[in-house]
Amino acid sequence: MINESAESSGTRQTAEAFLRLLGSGDPDRLADVFAETIDWYVPGDADLPWTGPRTHASDVPEFFRTMGSAFAPGQSEYAVDRIIVQGEDAVVVATASHTFARNGARFTTPMIIHLTVDDEKIVRLRLYEDTHLVARSAAA
């Protein structure tokens, strides 16, 4: 049996690796920190093509390419306020700012990413943000 401290340490390391890869701008490498089969869900407006479920690590790069293509290059910023870890769960509290490429609308939204880690791989992801604000900004 793994102890809580060791499990939390591995969870934190995996969450931090995910954030580093996210910041690298290389969506293909992001799949490396995910298990082959995942439980991924990003709620939101169906008009935003990156929302919805994903079930395989191979789906992860496409999510970030799709989302990234909606935003003006070089105009996205993320600020991580804290990472809270308990056992196999990590919660990233952050803020994201983006500018939509097609209309120039800029928005900033608080964001929570809940990750569940097993054997140093992410098996579950939930992304929570102000989806109403994002959809309004996309439609502006």
N, C-alpha and C positions, 0 to 999 in steps of 0.2 A: 504494500500500500504506500502510495506517495504521500508525503506530508504536505500540509497546507502551504507552508513556507516555500518548499521546493516547487510545488505546483504553481503558486502565485509568481514566483521568480520566472519560470518558463513562460507563463502567460504574458507577463510584462515584456519580456524579451521579444516575444512574437509580435505583440502589439507595437512595440517600438520599431521592429524591423518593417512591419507593414507601413508605418508612418514614414520611415526613411524612404522606402520604395515609392510611396505615393508622392513624396517630394522630389524624387529623381526625374519624374516626367517620362518614365519608360513603362508603359502599361503592360508590356509582355512579361516583365520581371515580377510584377505584382502577383501573378498566379503562383509563384514559387512558395509563398507563405500560406497558401490555401491547400486544404486536403482535396483529394480528387473529387469527392462528392461533398457538396456544401448545401447549407440551408441559408440562402441569401434573400433578403427582401428589402426593397426600398419603396416605401409607400409614396404615392403622389399622383398627380394629374396624369391621365393616360396620354395627354398631348406631349408630355415630356418623355421621349423615347428611352431614357435610361432607367425609368422607374419599373418596378415589378420584381418578380422572382428570378433567381439564377440557381442552377443546381450543380454545376461543375466548375472546377478551377479554370477550365478552358474558357468559361464564359466571362471571367473577370477582366481580361484585357479589353474585350469588346465593350463592356460597360464603361470603362474609363475612356476609351477612344470615342464612343458615342457621346458621352457627357462632355468630354473635352472639346469635341468639334463644335459644340453649341456656343462655346465661349471664345471671346477674343483672345488670341495668343498673347501670352505674357501678362495678362490682366487678371489672373486668378491668384488669390492669396488665402492662405490658411494660417490660423493662429490657434495652437493647442494650449488650452488653459491648464488642463490636468488630465492625468490618466489614473483612473481608480481601478484597482485590481483586487479581486477576491476569488481565490481558487482558480477555476478555469475561465472566469469571466473578466473581461477588461472593458471599461467604459471610457471612451475618449470624449472629453468635453472641449468643444472647439468653436471657432467662428470661421465661416467661409465667405469670401467676397468674390464675385464674378461679374463680368460684363458680357452680355449676350452679343455675339458677333453680328447677328442679323439686324439688330435694332439699337445697339449701343446702350441699352438699359443696364445700369449697374445696380447690384443689390448686395446686401450683407445679411446673412442669416446665422443665428445660433445653430449649432449642430451637435448631435450626440451620435457616436458610433458605438454600438454594443457588439463586441466580439466574443465568441466562445472558442476556446483553444483546447485541442486535444492532441497530445503527442507533438507539441510545438508547431501545429498547423491549425489555421483558422477553419473551423467547421461550420460556424454560424456567424452571419453578419446582419445587423439591422442598422439602417441609417435613418435618423430622425432629424428633420429640419423644418423650417417654415415653408411647407410645400405650397401653401396659398400664395405667399410672397414670390416664390420662384415662378409659379405659373403666371401670376400677374405680370411679372417682369418680362417673361418670355413673350407674352401677348402685347406688351406695350408698343 
